[in-house]
Amino acid sequence: AIEWCEANFPDVEVTIILHDDNKERLSKGERGILHAHCVVNTVDLETGRKVVLPNDKVRELHNSLQRIGEKQGLSVQPDYRKGERLQSKQQRKRTL
């Protein structure tokens, strides 16, 4: 998480929260999945301007994270390619 934040947000304040509080897994007696949340300040400290993340940049951030994970021997997801929609693989249900 530190490597990714330093590579992608060098001039922005970032807070990294690392934890494994996966309620569903823990309720089954399984270990939680260790993961990090990176909270990025919306102001670039160098320019004083707001950080804007268009879809192409979001794809680059995803792909950057996959490269770092791969280098560290972690499982990775496929890269996003230009022109592809960013879609969750999670099944969604609508409720009223």
N, C-alpha and C positions, 0 to 999 in steps of 0.2 A: 504494500500500500504506500509506503514511504517512497520507494523508487518510482512508482507510477505518478504520485502527486508531484514529486520534484521534476520529473520529465515533462509533465503536461501542464503544470500550473506553477512555473518557477517564480512568478512575481505576484502570487496571490496567497493570502492567508488560508491555510487549510487545517481543519481539525480531523483527526482520524480516530474513530471509535472501533475497537476490536472486541468482539464478543462471540459467544456461541449459544445464545438464548433462543433456541428453536423450540418453542412450546410443544408442537406436535411430536417431534422426535423425543423430547424429554419425557412427555407423558407416557410414551411407550417404553420407557426405560432405556432408550438409545441415547448416545452422546449427541449433543448439539453439533451443528456444522460451524466451525470457526470461520468467521467472515468479518470484513471491515466495511465501515461506512465512512466515506470521505465527504466532509462538508466543506464546500468551497465558498469563500467570501466572494460576493459578486463584484467587488471593486479591485481592479488591477492596481497594485501599490506603486508601480512605475509610472503609469499614465493617469491614474485617478479615474479611469473610465470603467464603465460596467463591462463585465465579462459576458459575452454573448456566444451561445453555442448553437449554431445552425446544425441541421441534420448531418451534413458532411463531417463536421467536427465531432459530433457524437459518435459517428462511425469510426473516425480515427481514434478516439479515446478508447472505444471498445477493442479495436484491433491492437492498440498499444498495450492494453492490459493483457490480452491473450499472448502476445509475444513475451512479456515479462513472466507470465505464469509458465509458459512453455520452457523458457530458459531455466526456471526454478524446478522443473520436473512436475508441475501440476497439470491436472487435466484442463483442457481448453475447449472453447466453443469455436465454431467456424467464423472466419472473418466476414464482416459485412462488406458488400461490394457496392460501388457507386451505382445509383439507380434502384437498388433494392429497398423495399420498405423495412423499417425497423419494427419487428413484430415479436411479441412474446410467444413462447411456445406453451404457455400456461393456458389451460382451458378456462374460459370465462363464462360465468352464468349471470344473467340479468335477473334482478329481483325488483319487485315493486315496493 
